[in-house]
Amino acid sequence: MAVLTPQKATRDDVQAARLSTIRREDIEDLLQLPGRPRISIYMPTFRAGVETQQNPIRLKNLLRSVQEKLEESGMESTDAAELMTPVRELVDDQAFWQTASDSLAIFRSPEVFRTYRLPAALDEFVLVNERFHLKPLFTLLAEDQPFYVLAISLKNIRLIEATRHHAEELEIPGVPHSLTEALGDLTRRYSQFQVGTSSKTVARSPIFHGHGTGEDNLKAEIVQFFNLADKALLRYMDRDVPVVLAGVEYLLPRYKETTEHPKVLDEGLTGNAEGLSPEELRDMAWEIVEPVLTADRRRAAERYGDLQGTGRASSRYEEILPAAHDGRIDTLFVARGVRLWGSYDPK
């Protein structure tokens, strides 16, 4: 079990993390949005220090390259400058540069203007084309697999949907958020026991004051509360996504015994999760869930090696492209930093 150790997180830190997020839905959206030409800009950015002053200068230089490429494609100079005006305005936007991540991606067309702060250092790159250049984002998504953190207590149930670089607390309809809400006013019986915690907020086993049916009833009510919460949560949770439980130690095995979610991990975060931000819970849970998420990737690589020479695995794009067109690819490995330009005609 990992121990919950709260860290200070400011509102600005939380906002910065959200701004750094790109989701699968964003990529699907960018693939379908109209408008030509489509401009893709990638640039590494400095997070802090005097080096951050180079960020707007780097963008300004890249915009010169975009202007040249647009003119080379046949666009009038004034039209190209007008198209890139929203991007150019970012150069002098001090508020925009106050929050930085490891890279910045900008997508622009006559109908689209999107900026994303990315949590990985990407090479500087500019492309003017009929499609947005999204390949650098595929690797980020492949490595940004989802997991849940379910923070449980008798007073609150919180579900955090997370990836390595994203965390969002979800509001799930129908979830009883407390024992009292689920089963009525049990304040009197709940106050009959106290849970002691150490100075490090690690929960000890509960100490019940009273004997017999009162204690047994309370235990049964806790199980019933967890059962009600679990049924409501499962209507919205993906059963293929791993779950890390967070809460005082005596509650975690009770919930694990109750839940019907098949991927609740044996190891959890023990301690008082109240007051911890989604980002803090994500970071603490990552040490537990990371080996689970990367295990699938390792198994896929091993399977690729095992299938070599059987006709069911290939590294030749002449075979991969038709298979992709026909929907016959189970797993695709994409090399970092490698570009192979062209288009595919199935005829």
C-alpha positions as CSV (number, residue, x, y, z in Angstrom):
1,M,0.0,0.0,0.0
2,A,1.2,3.5,-0.8
3,V,0.7,6.2,1.8
4,L,-1.2,9.4,1.0
5,T,1.1,12.4,1.7
6,P,-0.6,15.7,0.7
7,Q,1.4,18.3,-1.3
8,K,0.5,21.9,-1.7
9,A,-1.2,22.6,-5.1
10,T,-2.2,26.1,-6.0
11,R,-5.2,27.0,-8.2
12,D,-2.7,28.1,-10.9
13,D,-1.1,24.7,-10.8
14,V,-4.4,23.0,-11.4
15,Q,-5.3,25.3,-14.2
16,A,-1.9,24.8,-15.9
17,A,-2.4,21.0,-15.8
18,R,-5.7,21.3,-17.5
19,L,-4.3,23.6,-20.2
20,S,-1.7,21.0,-21.0
21,T,-4.2,18.3,-21.9
22,I,-5.0,17.0,-25.3
23,R,-7.6,14.2,-25.5
24,R,-8.4,11.6,-28.1
25,E,-11.6,13.5,-28.8
26,D,-9.5,16.5,-29.8
27,I,-7.5,14.5,-32.3
28,E,-10.7,13.0,-33.8
29,D,-12.1,16.5,-34.0
30,L,-9.0,17.9,-35.8
31,L,-9.1,15.0,-38.3
32,Q,-12.7,16.0,-39.3
33,L,-12.7,19.8,-39.2
34,P,-13.1,21.6,-42.5
35,G,-10.9,24.3,-44.1
36,R,-7.7,24.4,-46.2
37,P,-4.8,25.1,-46.0
38,R,-4.1,23.5,-42.6
39,I,-1.1,24.7,-40.7
40,S,0.6,22.6,-38.0
41,I,3.2,24.2,-35.7
42,Y,5.1,22.3,-33.0
43,M,7.7,23.9,-30.8
44,P,9.5,23.0,-27.5
45,T,8.9,25.5,-24.7
46,F,10.7,26.3,-21.5
47,R,8.6,25.9,-18.3
48,A,10.5,28.4,-16.1
49,G,13.4,30.7,-15.7
50,V,14.9,33.3,-18.0
51,E,14.7,30.8,-20.8
52,T,11.0,31.3,-21.0
53,Q,11.7,34.6,-22.8
54,Q,12.7,32.5,-25.8
55,N,9.3,31.0,-26.2
56,P,7.5,33.9,-28.0
57,I,10.7,34.6,-30.0
58,R,10.7,31.0,-31.2
59,L,7.1,31.2,-32.3
60,K,7.8,34.5,-34.1
61,N,10.5,32.8,-36.1
62,L,8.3,29.9,-36.9
63,L,5.6,32.2,-38.2
64,R,8.0,33.6,-40.7
65,S,8.5,30.1,-42.0
66,V,4.7,29.6,-42.2
67,Q,4.3,32.8,-44.1
68,E,6.9,31.7,-46.7
69,K,5.3,28.3,-47.1
70,L,1.8,29.8,-47.6
71,E,3.1,32.1,-50.2
72,E,5.0,29.3,-51.9
73,S,1.7,27.4,-52.1
74,G,0.1,30.2,-54.1
75,M,-1.6,32.3,-51.3
76,E,-1.3,36.0,-51.5
77,S,1.0,37.6,-48.9
78,T,-1.8,39.7,-47.4
79,D,-4.2,36.7,-47.2
80,A,-1.5,34.6,-45.5
81,A,-0.8,37.3,-43.0
82,E,-4.5,37.7,-42.3
83,L,-4.9,33.9,-41.8
84,M,-2.1,33.8,-39.3
85,T,-3.2,36.9,-37.3
86,P,-4.6,35.0,-34.3
87,V,-1.4,33.0,-34.0
88,R,0.8,36.1,-34.4
89,E,-1.1,37.8,-31.6
90,L,0.1,35.1,-29.2
91,V,3.6,36.4,-29.6
92,D,2.9,39.5,-27.5
93,D,0.2,37.8,-25.2
94,Q,2.0,37.8,-21.9
95,A,-0.8,36.0,-20.2
96,F,-0.6,33.1,-22.7
97,W,3.1,32.5,-22.0
98,Q,2.8,32.6,-18.2
99,T,1.7,29.0,-18.3
100,A,4.0,26.7,-20.2
101,S,4.6,23.0,-20.5
102,D,7.3,21.1,-22.4
103,S,5.9,21.8,-25.9
104,L,3.3,23.8,-27.7
105,A,1.2,22.7,-30.6
106,I,-0.8,25.1,-32.8
107,F,-3.3,24.2,-35.5
108,R,-4.7,26.8,-37.8
109,S,-6.9,26.8,-40.9
110,P,-9.5,29.3,-42.1
111,E,-12.1,27.7,-39.8
112,V,-9.8,26.4,-37.0
113,F,-7.5,27.9,-34.4
114,R,-6.4,25.5,-31.6
115,T,-3.5,25.6,-29.2
116,Y,-2.4,22.8,-26.9
117,R,0.3,22.7,-24.2
118,L,1.9,19.3,-24.4
119,P,3.6,17.4,-21.5
120,A,6.5,16.1,-23.7
121,A,9.4,17.7,-25.5
122,L,8.7,17.6,-29.2
123,D,10.9,18.7,-32.1
124,E,10.4,22.1,-33.7
125,F,8.3,21.5,-36.8
126,V,6.1,23.5,-39.3
127,L,3.8,22.0,-42.0
128,V,1.4,23.6,-44.4
129,N,-0.7,20.8,-46.0
130,E,-4.2,19.6,-46.7
131,R,-4.3,17.8,-43.4
132,F,-3.1,18.7,-39.9
133,H,0.1,16.8,-38.9
134,L,-1.1,14.8,-35.8
135,K,1.4,12.0,-35.7
136,P,3.4,13.5,-32.8
137,L,0.2,13.4,-30.7
138,F,-0.4,9.7,-31.3
139,T,2.6,8.7,-29.2
140,L,1.4,11.0,-26.4
141,L,-2.0,9.4,-26.4
142,A,-0.5,5.9,-26.5
143,E,1.6,6.7,-23.4
144,D,-1.3,8.6,-21.7
145,Q,-3.5,5.6,-21.0
146,P,-6.5,6.1,-18.7
147,F,-7.0,4.9,-15.1
148,Y,-9.3,5.8,-12.3
149,V,-8.7,6.9,-8.7
150,L,-11.7,6.1,-6.5
151,A,-11.4,8.0,-3.2
152,I,-13.7,6.5,-0.6
153,S,-14.8,7.4,2.9
154,L,-18.0,7.2,4.9
155,K,-18.6,10.9,4.2
156,N,-17.6,11.1,0.5
157,I,-17.1,9.2,-2.7
158,R,-15.0,10.8,-5.4
159,L,-14.1,9.4,-8.8
160,I,-11.1,10.8,-10.6
161,E,-10.6,10.0,-14.3
162,A,-6.9,10.3,-15.0
163,T,-4.0,9.7,-17.3
164,R,-0.3,10.4,-16.6
165,H,-0.8,14.1,-17.5
166,H,-4.5,14.7,-16.9
167,A,-6.9,14.4,-14.0
168,E,-10.6,15.3,-13.7
169,E,-13.1,14.7,-10.9
170,L,-16.3,13.3,-12.4
171,E,-19.8,14.0,-11.1
172,I,-21.7,10.7,-11.5
173,P,-25.5,10.9,-11.2
174,G,-27.0,8.6,-8.6
175,V,-23.9,8.0,-6.6
176,P,-24.6,8.3,-2.8
177,H,-21.8,10.4,-1.6
178,S,-22.0,9.5,2.1
179,L,-23.2,6.7,4.4
180,T,-25.8,9.1,5.8
181,E,-27.1,9.9,2.3
182,A,-27.3,6.3,1.3
183,L,-28.9,4.8,4.4
184,G,-30.4,7.6,6.4
185,D,-29.2,9.5,9.5
186,L,-26.7,7.2,11.1
187,T,-24.7,10.0,12.8
188,R,-25.2,8.5,16.3
189,R,-23.9,5.1,15.4
190,Y,-21.1,6.6,13.2
191,S,-19.9,8.7,16.2
192,Q,-19.7,5.5,18.3
193,F,-16.3,4.6,16.8
194,Q,-13.2,6.7,16.1
195,V,-10.5,6.1,13.5
196,G,-7.1,7.1,14.8
197,T,-4.5,8.3,12.4
198,S,-0.8,8.8,12.8
199,S,1.0,12.1,12.1
200,K,1.6,10.9,8.5
201,T,-2.2,10.5,8.0
202,V,-1.9,6.7,7.7
203,A,-5.2,5.2,9.0
204,R,-5.2,2.7,11.8
205,S,-7.9,0.1,12.2
206,P,-11.2,1.4,13.4
207,I,-11.9,1.2,17.2
208,F,-15.5,0.5,17.9
209,H,-17.0,1.6,21.2
210,G,-19.9,-0.8,21.8
211,H,-20.4,-4.5,21.1
212,G,-22.7,-6.9,19.5
213,T,-25.3,-6.1,16.9
214,G,-24.5,-2.3,16.8
215,E,-21.0,-3.0,15.5
216,D,-22.3,-5.7,13.2
217,N,-25.0,-3.5,11.9
218,L,-22.6,-0.7,11.1
219,K,-20.3,-3.0,9.2
220,A,-23.3,-4.3,7.2
221,E,-24.4,-0.7,6.5
222,I,-20.9,0.2,5.2
223,V,-21.1,-2.8,2.8
224,Q,-24.6,-1.7,1.7
225,F,-23.4,1.9,1.1
226,F,-20.4,0.6,-1.0
227,N,-22.7,-1.7,-2.9
228,L,-25.1,1.2,-3.8
229,A,-22.2,3.4,-4.8
230,D,-20.6,0.7,-6.9
231,K,-23.8,0.0,-8.8
232,A,-24.1,3.7,-9.7
233,L,-20.4,4.1,-10.6
234,L,-20.3,1.0,-12.8
235,R,-22.9,2.5,-15.1
236,Y,-20.3,5.1,-16.2
237,M,-16.9,3.5,-15.5
238,D,-15.1,1.6,-18.2
239,R,-14.5,-2.0,-17.0
240,D,-11.3,-2.3,-18.9
241,V,-9.7,0.7,-17.1
242,P,-7.7,-0.1,-13.9
243,V,-8.9,1.5,-10.6
244,V,-6.7,2.6,-7.7
245,L,-8.6,2.9,-4.4
246,A,-7.7,5.7,-2.0
247,G,-8.9,6.0,1.6
248,V,-8.4,4.9,5.2
249,E,-6.9,1.4,5.3
250,Y,-9.8,-0.5,6.8
251,L,-12.2,0.6,4.1
252,L,-10.2,-0.4,1.1
253,P,-10.6,-4.2,1.4
254,R,-14.3,-3.8,2.2
255,Y,-14.9,-1.9,-1.0
256,K,-12.7,-4.3,-3.0
257,E,-14.8,-7.2,-1.7
258,T,-18.0,-5.4,-2.7
259,T,-17.2,-4.0,-6.1
260,E,-18.0,-5.7,-9.3
261,H,-15.4,-3.8,-11.3
262,P,-12.9,-6.4,-12.6
263,K,-9.8,-4.2,-12.5
264,V,-9.6,-2.8,-9.0
265,L,-5.9,-3.1,-8.1
266,D,-4.8,-4.9,-5.0
267,E,-2.6,-2.0,-4.0
268,G,-4.2,1.2,-3.0
269,L,-3.5,4.6,-1.4
270,T,-4.0,4.5,2.3
271,G,-4.8,7.6,4.3
272,N,-7.2,10.5,4.4
273,A,-7.9,11.5,0.8
274,E,-10.2,14.4,1.8
275,G,-8.8,17.7,0.6
276,L,-6.4,16.2,-1.9
277,S,-6.8,17.6,-5.4
278,P,-7.4,15.3,-8.4
279,E,-3.9,16.1,-9.6
280,E,-2.4,15.1,-6.2
281,L,-4.3,11.8,-6.2
282,R,-3.3,11.1,-9.8
283,D,0.4,11.7,-9.0
284,M,0.3,9.4,-6.0
285,A,-1.6,6.7,-7.8
286,W,0.7,6.7,-10.8
287,E,3.4,4.8,-9.0
288,I,0.9,2.0,-8.5
289,V,-0.8,2.0,-11.9
290,E,2.2,2.7,-14.1
291,P,3.5,-0.9,-14.2
292,V,0.0,-2.2,-14.9
293,L,-0.4,0.2,-17.9
294,T,3.0,-0.4,-19.4
295,A,2.5,-4.2,-19.0
296,D,0.1,-4.2,-21.9
297,R,2.7,-2.4,-24.1
298,R,5.4,-4.9,-23.1
299,R,3.1,-7.8,-23.9
300,A,2.2,-6.3,-27.3
301,A,5.9,-6.0,-28.2
302,E,6.5,-9.6,-27.1
303,R,3.5,-10.7,-29.2
304,Y,4.8,-8.8,-32.2
305,G,8.1,-10.7,-31.9
306,D,6.3,-14.0,-31.5
307,L,4.3,-13.4,-34.7
308,Q,7.2,-12.5,-36.9
309,G,7.4,-14.8,-39.9
310,T,3.8,-16.0,-39.5
311,G,2.2,-13.5,-41.8
312,R,0.4,-11.9,-38.9
313,A,3.0,-9.2,-38.2
314,S,4.8,-6.8,-40.5
315,S,7.1,-3.8,-40.5
316,R,6.7,-3.1,-44.2
317,Y,4.4,-0.1,-45.0
318,E,3.4,-1.8,-48.3
319,E,1.6,-4.4,-46.2
320,I,0.6,-2.1,-43.3
321,L,-1.3,0.5,-45.3
322,P,-3.7,-1.9,-47.0
323,A,-4.2,-3.7,-43.7
324,A,-5.0,-0.4,-42.0
325,H,-7.4,0.5,-44.8
326,D,-9.2,-2.8,-44.4
327,G,-9.4,-2.6,-40.6
328,R,-7.1,-5.5,-40.1
329,I,-4.6,-4.0,-37.6
330,D,-4.8,-5.0,-34.0
331,T,-1.8,-3.1,-32.7
332,L,0.3,-0.4,-34.4
333,F,3.8,0.6,-33.3
334,V,4.9,4.1,-34.5
335,A,8.5,5.2,-34.4
336,R,9.3,8.5,-32.8
337,G,10.6,11.3,-35.0
338,V,10.3,9.3,-38.3
339,R,8.3,10.8,-41.1
340,L,7.2,9.0,-44.3
341,W,5.3,11.4,-46.5
342,G,2.8,10.3,-49.1
343,S,-0.8,9.3,-49.6
344,Y,-2.5,5.9,-50.0
345,D,-4.8,5.0,-52.9
346,P,-6.6,1.7,-52.3
347,K,-7.2,1.3,-56.0
